[in-house]
Amino acid sequence: MKGIYCLFIYLQKDTHIKVGSLGRLFFPQGFYIYVGSALNNLEKRIQRHTKKDKKMHWHIDYFLQHATITNTLTIETQDKLECSLAHLLSLIPSAQEIPHFGSSDCQCTSHLFYFPSL
């Protein structure tokens, strides 16, 4: 199955995390939503994200070493809608974008959004 997904993530405490080429970033305690795509195998991508022991490849891999996925949303599609979904999340008034996170291969500001509370 091909598609896009959202990871609903909780970070229990304020944390500084080294995120690959982005360097060391500060993440406040709270709720996050990450938007991604898997145009080959959506189920395997989600399974990979839930593992703690893995090679660090994507920005989200570094973040998930310190945070917990609380829920996932998958949308089956052949279309590349990841950026459209990220844009819609950016329109939520309480959403705070984490600049350049997960968006090194597109023109989006971010694919990770912070919410102080849900």
RANORJO-V930652 format. One line per field, one symbol per residue. ss: DSSP state (H for helix, E for strand, - for the rest). burial: I if it has 16 or more other C-alpha atoms within 10 Angstrom, else O. A space follows every 50 residues. Layout:
ss: ???
burial: ???
//
This chain:
ss: --EEEEEEEEE---EEEEEHHHEEEEE--EEEEEEEEE---HHHHHHHHH --------HHHHHH---EEEEEEEEE-----HHHHHHHHH-----EE--- -----------EEEE---
burial: OIIIIIIIIIIOOOIOIOIOOOOOOOIIIIIIIIIIIIIOOIOOOIOOII OOOOOOOOIIIIIIIOIIIOOOOIOOOOOOIIIOIIIOIIOOOOIIIIOI IIIOOOOIIIIIIIIOOO
//
